């Protein structure tokens, strides 16, 4: 089965996905459909999800999930949040693929 980026539908959906992840690193991509940098890095994240078996990639549309955006205090897109065992390990904003890769390597 090819792993893909999972789209988060609601706050409850996110909680469930984080719960199921256990000790696996979860990378949440907060994006907007109108955001240029989000569109640029999106396909790279899809590729990364296929190649990286031991990391879970989630996408949150900031327009659809305002409660999650508020909870995680997201102000820029894209913003990546790295979570393991329910704890936020790191967060950064911007479509920086190299930083995304190195942060994943650091935490997985």
Buried (B, 14 or more C-beta within 10 A) or exposed (E): EEBEBBEBBEBEBBEEBBEEBEEBBBBBBBBBEEBEBBBEBBEEBBEBBEEBEEBBBBBBBBEBBEEBBEEBEBEEBBBBBBBBEEEEBBBBBBBBEEEBEEBBEEBE
